[in-house]
Amino acid sequence: MKFSDLNLIDPLLAALSKQGYTEPTPIQQKAIPHILEGKDIFGCAQTGTGKTAAFALPILQLLSKGMPEHTHGIKALVLAPTRELALQIAQSFADYGTGLHIKHTVIFGGVSQHTQTNNLRKGVDVLIATPGRLLDLMNQGYIKLNMVKYFVLDEADRMLDMGFINDMKKVMAQLPAKKQTILLSATAPTEIKKLGDKLLHNPVTITIEPVTATADLIQQGIYYVNQESKRALLNHILQDATIENALVFTRTKRGADKVVKELNRNKIKAEAIHGNKSQGARERALNGFKNKTIRVLVATDIASRGIDIDRLTHVINFELPEEAETYVHRIGRTGRAGASGIALSFCSQDELDQLKDIRKLLKKDIDVITGHPFEGNAKPPRLDSVETDGAKPERKQHTHQNGNRPRGNNFNKNKRRRNNSDNNKRFERPAHHV
């Protein structure tokens, strides 16, 4: 299927062609026609599947057809949990809406509101916002939502995780009763389903890929290591020059800062991104990582939502997450839009329960990397304690090239070369979506 088969208008097709995209992803194929027909959507799809364009393209088209003359007022509201995600959604509207004369702006906290309020005064058609700053500006009288026709709640599960439920309810109370609503979530726990029941009217439910599907495209390896040796192991692994860039996950902000300090001490350029960083510092770190002036970006889970890096080669779990699904979302940062990637994880003795849950979710084991100089005393959970595909875990020997190359980073480089033209043509450029 081509984008031209989805009844998109010529300006959108031209913008897509300029970006080099011709083939829609599965969620785009399924969602775009229904949104163009005015139906509510409940979409469950993880990051990297093209959700942003799945709603941005049809909303732009509906707005362009429904606005024969410019009328003042916000007509589409997109609510996102983090500043990074809001910025990337705004960039998508800018890229796809070229030539449509539809105004959009993005608002979020952590920065001065001056520029944001100036943009609002000029009038916008599409507003992309995080909940806190949106409510703040609504209370100050800068924003009215009485003309909203299209409402998108993106990353709904993360909204709940971050404690935004009360803010969300306050925003939704100000929206018109008659509107088209699109609710998107990477997971569909009971709370999200209840939220969908309240928000959506006869929705079309679209589910793309179970949470483990993307993980199958990613080569995964695990290092057993004592907790106190993790920073030394990370430094050791990153001596491999073939690791072009790495997104490293820690559980805490303080832990992220400690990892960055250690890496920079060892001449490995690294920056941290988390909630205690100012918006300017976060943007500088993210831009440096994207333009390759920073080799390692260390992030917490909440701050990482919306981080999409083109051709990210490695994800490293410095600490295993508390929830197994978070592991899949983490490593999915490197397996974008059908591409392959490499994910390495460190497991200490006190993280074996998390590893067991991850293996149960994946229904398979993760290759153990042995022979490295920091092997810890953690022992892998018994295979019969989880449901796997029946395969025994493979133990990969940690080897070096010229005495200085970790085996764990050379899981078959040929897979990295399989980011072929077919994958590159698949629509969602990683920098533009979650």
VMD Tcl script that draws the C-alpha trace (Angstrom):
set ca {
  {0.00 0.00 0.00}
  {1.08 3.56 -0.78}
  {0.09 6.80 0.92}
  {-1.63 7.70 -2.33}
  {-4.06 4.83 -1.64}
  {-5.31 6.51 1.57}
  {-7.18 9.38 -0.14}
  {-4.83 11.99 1.26}
  {-4.85 15.38 -0.42}
  {-2.06 16.45 -2.75}
  {-0.30 18.87 -0.36}
  {0.10 16.07 2.21}
  {1.33 13.62 -0.42}
  {3.82 16.22 -1.62}
  {5.08 16.77 1.93}
  {5.44 13.03 2.44}
  {7.31 12.67 -0.83}
  {9.65 15.48 0.18}
  {10.40 13.56 3.38}
  {11.06 10.44 1.32}
  {8.09 8.41 2.55}
  {5.83 6.38 0.30}
  {4.56 3.42 2.35}
  {2.41 3.85 5.48}
  {3.04 1.76 8.56}
  {0.29 -0.63 9.73}
  {-1.24 1.79 12.23}
  {-1.30 4.50 9.57}
  {-3.00 2.16 7.12}
  {-5.69 1.31 9.65}
  {-6.18 4.63 11.45}
  {-6.06 7.25 8.70}
  {-9.20 6.12 6.78}
  {-11.27 5.89 9.99}
  {-10.12 9.30 11.24}
  {-10.95 10.84 7.87}
  {-14.44 9.36 8.25}
  {-14.83 11.15 11.59}
  {-14.68 8.09 13.85}
  {-13.24 7.99 17.36}
  {-10.13 5.83 17.70}
  {-8.74 3.69 20.49}
  {-5.22 2.85 19.30}
  {-2.88 0.52 21.12}
  {0.57 0.54 19.55}
  {4.01 0.88 21.02}
  {6.57 3.53 20.18}
  {8.21 3.37 16.79}
  {5.09 2.28 14.89}
  {4.17 5.65 13.36}
  {1.41 6.83 15.66}
  {2.12 10.54 15.23}
  {1.51 10.61 11.50}
  {-1.48 8.30 11.96}
  {-3.34 11.20 13.58}
  {-1.43 14.26 12.29}
  {-2.04 13.58 8.59}
  {-5.84 13.10 8.75}
  {-6.30 15.98 11.21}
  {-4.41 18.31 8.89}
  {-6.58 17.16 6.01}
  {-9.84 17.57 7.93}
  {-8.82 21.03 9.09}
  {-7.85 22.13 5.59}
  {-11.21 21.04 4.18}
  {-13.22 22.41 7.07}
  {-11.69 25.89 6.99}
  {-12.73 27.69 3.78}
  {-11.86 30.89 5.58}
  {-9.63 31.32 8.61}
  {-11.52 31.39 11.89}
  {-9.88 32.23 15.18}
  {-9.75 29.52 17.81}
  {-8.07 26.23 18.65}
  {-9.64 23.48 16.57}
  {-7.35 20.55 17.40}
  {-5.74 19.78 20.75}
  {-3.00 17.17 21.18}
  {-2.14 16.33 24.77}
  {1.28 14.72 25.41}
  {2.96 13.68 28.67}
  {6.45 15.15 28.15}
  {8.12 18.18 26.65}
  {10.21 16.08 24.29}
  {7.20 14.28 22.88}
  {5.24 17.52 22.51}
  {8.10 19.09 20.57}
  {8.39 16.12 18.24}
  {4.64 16.08 17.56}
  {4.84 19.79 16.75}
  {7.69 19.13 14.33}
  {5.57 16.49 12.60}
  {2.72 18.95 12.10}
  {5.23 21.43 10.69}
  {6.70 18.88 8.27}
  {3.43 17.41 7.03}
  {1.45 20.66 6.98}
  {3.71 22.54 4.60}
  {1.55 24.59 2.25}
  {-1.74 24.08 4.13}
  {-1.65 27.42 6.01}
  {-2.68 25.72 9.23}
  {-1.12 27.35 12.28}
  {0.15 25.27 15.17}
  {2.13 25.89 18.32}
  {3.46 23.87 21.23}
  {3.37 24.74 24.93}
  {5.08 23.05 27.88}
  {6.46 23.91 31.28}
  {10.02 24.50 32.40}
  {10.51 27.58 30.23}
  {9.20 31.14 30.16}
  {5.63 31.36 28.90}
  {6.27 34.64 27.06}
  {6.93 33.21 23.59}
  {4.14 30.69 24.00}
  {1.54 33.30 24.95}
  {2.63 35.53 22.07}
  {2.03 32.66 19.65}
  {-1.37 32.00 21.20}
  {-2.37 35.65 20.79}
  {-1.64 35.42 17.06}
  {-4.13 32.58 16.80}
  {-3.48 28.85 16.31}
  {-5.48 26.02 14.78}
  {-3.57 23.12 16.34}
  {-2.26 23.21 19.90}
  {0.17 20.58 21.17}
  {0.54 20.77 24.94}
  {1.63 19.11 28.16}
  {-1.07 19.09 30.84}
  {0.52 21.34 33.48}
  {1.33 24.33 31.28}
  {-1.96 23.93 29.41}
  {-3.97 24.24 32.62}
  {-1.82 27.14 33.79}
  {-2.46 29.15 30.63}
  {-6.14 28.20 30.64}
  {-6.44 29.57 34.17}
  {-4.71 32.77 33.05}
  {-7.23 33.18 30.24}
  {-4.87 32.64 27.34}
  {-6.50 29.42 26.14}
  {-10.12 28.49 25.48}
  {-11.04 25.03 24.25}
  {-14.68 25.64 23.30}
  {-13.95 25.37 19.55}
  {-11.95 22.13 19.63}
  {-13.19 19.63 17.05}
  {-10.35 17.09 17.29}
  {-8.81 15.89 20.55}
  {-5.81 13.55 20.71}
  {-4.62 12.01 23.96}
  {-1.19 10.57 23.15}
  {0.76 8.17 25.37}
  {-2.25 7.81 27.67}
  {-0.60 5.11 29.76}
  {2.38 7.33 30.47}
  {0.01 10.17 31.39}
  {-1.43 7.97 34.12}
  {2.02 6.76 35.22}
  {3.14 10.36 35.66}
  {0.13 11.26 37.80}
  {-1.61 13.51 35.28}
  {-5.06 11.98 35.71}
  {-6.52 14.98 37.61}
  {-5.03 17.46 35.14}
  {-6.41 15.43 32.26}
  {-9.90 15.45 33.78}
  {-9.79 19.23 34.21}
  {-8.77 19.71 30.58}
  {-11.38 17.28 29.27}
  {-14.09 19.04 31.26}
  {-13.47 22.17 29.17}
  {-13.77 20.43 25.81}
  {-16.97 20.49 23.77}
  {-19.18 17.43 24.07}
  {-19.27 17.07 20.29}
  {-15.77 16.33 19.01}
  {-13.70 13.57 17.45}
  {-11.39 11.88 19.97}
  {-8.28 9.78 19.38}
  {-6.80 7.96 22.36}
  {-3.39 6.36 21.84}
  {-1.49 4.19 24.28}
  {1.43 1.79 24.17}
  {-0.37 -0.51 26.63}
  {-4.01 -1.09 27.51}
  {-4.35 -1.73 31.25}
  {-7.77 -1.56 32.93}
  {-7.36 2.13 33.80}
  {-6.79 3.05 30.15}
  {-9.82 1.03 29.03}
  {-11.97 2.81 31.60}
  {-10.66 6.15 30.37}
  {-11.49 5.14 26.81}
  {-15.03 4.21 27.82}
  {-15.55 7.73 29.20}
  {-13.90 9.61 26.35}
  {-14.80 7.71 23.20}
  {-18.07 7.26 21.33}
  {-18.40 4.03 19.36}
  {-14.64 3.92 18.79}
  {-12.72 1.89 16.25}
  {-10.18 -0.18 18.17}
  {-6.81 -0.59 16.47}
  {-4.14 -2.81 17.97}
  {-0.74 -2.97 16.29}
  {1.82 -5.55 17.37}
  {1.85 -7.08 20.82}
  {4.33 -5.52 23.18}
  {6.94 -8.20 22.49}
  {6.89 -8.02 18.68}
  {9.40 -5.22 18.22}
  {11.77 -6.92 20.65}
  {12.11 -9.82 18.20}
  {13.94 -7.51 15.77}
  {16.52 -6.57 18.38}
  {19.54 -8.63 19.35}
  {19.55 -8.83 23.12}
  {22.32 -9.74 25.50}
  {22.70 -9.69 29.26}
  {25.74 -9.28 31.49}
  {25.66 -10.66 35.03}
  {27.59 -8.16 37.11}
  {27.83 -6.99 40.71}
  {26.08 -3.68 41.31}
  {29.30 -1.91 42.30}
  {31.00 -2.94 39.04}
  {28.34 -1.68 36.64}
  {29.98 1.67 35.87}
  {33.32 -0.02 35.19}
  {31.59 -2.52 32.89}
  {29.82 0.26 30.98}
  {33.09 2.10 30.47}
  {34.69 -1.17 29.33}
  {31.95 -1.88 26.78}
  {32.06 1.64 25.37}
  {35.74 1.23 24.49}
  {34.35 -0.52 21.41}
  {34.50 2.15 18.71}
  {31.86 0.35 16.64}
  {29.24 1.55 19.14}
  {28.37 4.75 17.31}
  {25.90 5.93 19.92}
  {24.19 4.49 22.98}
  {21.11 5.38 24.95}
  {21.70 4.26 28.53}
  {18.81 3.81 30.97}
  {19.01 4.24 34.73}
  {16.17 4.05 37.25}
  {16.92 7.32 39.04}
  {17.98 10.87 38.20}
  {20.86 10.69 40.67}
  {22.01 7.44 39.11}
  {21.99 9.02 35.66}
  {24.17 11.90 36.84}
  {26.65 9.51 38.44}
  {26.95 7.47 35.25}
  {27.56 10.61 33.18}
  {30.22 11.84 35.58}
  {32.05 8.51 35.40}
  {31.91 8.33 31.60}
  {33.17 11.88 31.12}
  {35.98 11.14 33.56}
  {36.98 8.34 31.20}
  {36.88 10.61 28.12}
  {33.54 9.30 26.85}
  {31.33 12.24 25.95}
  {28.01 11.81 27.75}
  {25.07 13.87 28.96}
  {22.08 13.10 31.15}
  {18.44 13.87 30.46}
  {15.91 13.73 33.29}
  {13.26 15.74 35.08}
  {15.68 17.80 37.17}
  {17.34 19.22 34.06}
  {16.13 22.54 32.65}
  {14.39 22.48 29.31}
  {17.40 24.20 27.72}
  {19.79 21.59 29.10}
  {17.55 18.77 27.93}
  {17.30 20.19 24.42}
  {21.06 20.75 24.21}
  {21.74 17.19 25.34}
  {19.21 15.72 22.92}
  {20.46 17.82 19.99}
  {24.06 16.90 20.77}
  {23.12 13.23 20.79}
  {21.27 13.54 17.48}
  {24.13 15.36 15.74}
  {26.68 12.91 17.18}
  {28.67 15.44 19.22}
  {27.54 13.49 22.28}
  {28.08 9.75 22.05}
  {26.13 8.58 25.09}
  {22.81 9.86 26.39}
  {21.84 8.67 29.87}
  {18.12 8.88 30.58}
  {15.43 7.94 33.05}
  {12.26 6.32 31.72}
  {9.97 9.31 32.07}
  {12.41 11.71 30.44}
  {13.00 9.28 27.58}
  {9.40 9.33 26.32}
  {9.51 11.10 22.98}
  {13.22 10.55 22.42}
  {13.59 9.09 18.94}
  {17.04 8.93 17.41}
  {17.65 8.08 13.79}
  {19.76 4.92 13.48}
  {20.38 4.47 17.17}
  {22.74 1.50 17.33}
  {22.61 0.52 21.00}
  {20.39 0.66 24.03}
  {22.01 -0.27 27.34}
  {19.99 -1.03 30.45}
  {22.37 0.03 33.19}
  {19.63 -1.06 35.58}
  {16.70 -3.29 34.76}
  {13.31 -1.56 35.06}
  {10.75 -2.52 37.66}
  {8.14 -3.38 35.01}
  {8.81 -5.86 32.22}
  {6.89 -3.84 29.61}
  {9.17 -0.88 30.28}
  {12.10 -3.07 29.20}
  {10.46 -3.65 25.83}
  {9.78 0.07 25.36}
  {13.37 0.89 26.30}
  {15.00 -1.48 23.85}
  {12.49 -0.50 21.18}
  {14.30 2.83 20.89}
  {16.81 1.05 18.68}
  {14.46 -1.14 16.63}
  {12.53 1.57 14.86}
  {10.12 1.06 11.95}
  {11.33 -2.43 11.17}
  {15.05 -1.79 11.63}
  {17.25 -4.03 13.77}
  {19.23 -2.97 16.80}
  {21.31 -4.13 19.76}
  {20.21 -4.04 23.38}
  {22.55 -4.88 26.25}
  {21.46 -5.20 29.88}
  {23.26 -5.39 33.20}
  {21.79 -7.66 35.87}
  {22.94 -7.80 39.46}
  {21.84 -10.29 42.09}
  {19.02 -8.06 43.36}
  {17.56 -7.67 39.84}
  {16.89 -11.34 39.14}
  {13.17 -10.98 39.80}
  {12.91 -8.24 37.18}
  {14.80 -10.43 34.72}
  {12.43 -13.30 35.37}
  {9.45 -11.04 34.60}
  {11.09 -9.80 31.40}
  {11.73 -13.33 30.18}
  {8.16 -14.30 30.98}
  {6.84 -11.38 28.92}
  {9.17 -12.11 26.00}
  {8.46 -15.84 26.24}
  {12.09 -16.51 25.47}
  {15.46 -16.21 27.10}
  {18.09 -13.51 26.61}
  {21.60 -14.50 25.55}
  {24.05 -14.38 28.45}
  {27.40 -12.75 27.71}
  {30.19 -14.42 29.65}
  {33.93 -14.04 29.99}
  {33.98 -10.28 30.60}
  {36.26 -8.99 33.37}
  {33.41 -7.91 35.65}
  {31.32 -11.07 35.88}
  {29.21 -10.93 39.00}
  {27.77 -13.55 41.26}
  {24.20 -13.21 39.98}
  {22.82 -16.50 38.74}
  {20.21 -16.69 35.98}
  {16.69 -17.70 36.97}
  {15.78 -21.29 36.19}
  {14.45 -21.69 32.67}
  {11.54 -23.80 33.87}
  {10.39 -20.92 36.07}
  {9.16 -18.94 33.07}
  {7.26 -19.68 29.90}
  {9.76 -19.60 27.05}
  {9.74 -20.86 23.51}
  {11.55 -23.99 24.65}
  {15.02 -22.86 23.62}
  {17.85 -23.03 26.10}
  {19.69 -19.79 26.78}
  {22.74 -19.23 24.66}
  {25.86 -18.19 26.51}
  {27.95 -15.89 24.34}
  {31.63 -15.62 25.16}
  {32.89 -12.10 25.77}
  {35.81 -11.71 23.38}
  {37.99 -8.86 22.18}
  {39.51 -7.78 18.94}
  {43.15 -6.81 19.47}
  {42.50 -7.25 23.15}
  {40.00 -4.43 23.34}
  {36.63 -5.33 21.90}
  {33.66 -6.68 23.86}
  {31.87 -9.56 22.19}
  {28.54 -8.28 23.47}
  {28.62 -5.42 20.99}
  {29.24 -7.56 17.92}
  {26.02 -9.57 17.82}
  {26.18 -10.01 14.01}
  {26.92 -6.66 12.50}
  {25.29 -7.78 9.28}
  {21.90 -7.25 10.90}
  {22.79 -3.63 11.37}
  {23.36 -3.41 7.63}
  {19.83 -4.65 7.02}
  {18.43 -1.18 7.47}
  {17.83 -1.40 3.73}
  {15.97 0.88 1.41}
  {12.67 -0.86 2.16}
  {13.03 -0.04 5.84}
  {14.18 3.47 5.12}
  {11.14 4.05 2.97}
  {8.75 3.04 5.74}
  {7.13 6.17 6.80}
  {7.84 7.36 10.29}
  {11.21 8.99 10.52}
  {12.38 8.26 14.08}
  {12.97 11.91 14.89}
  {9.27 12.59 14.42}
  {7.31 10.17 16.49}
  {7.16 7.93 19.47}
}
mol new
graphics top color blue
foreach p $ca { graphics top sphere $p radius 0.5 }
foreach p [lrange $ca 0 end-1] q [lrange $ca 1 end] { graphics top cylinder $p $q radius 0.2 }
display resetview
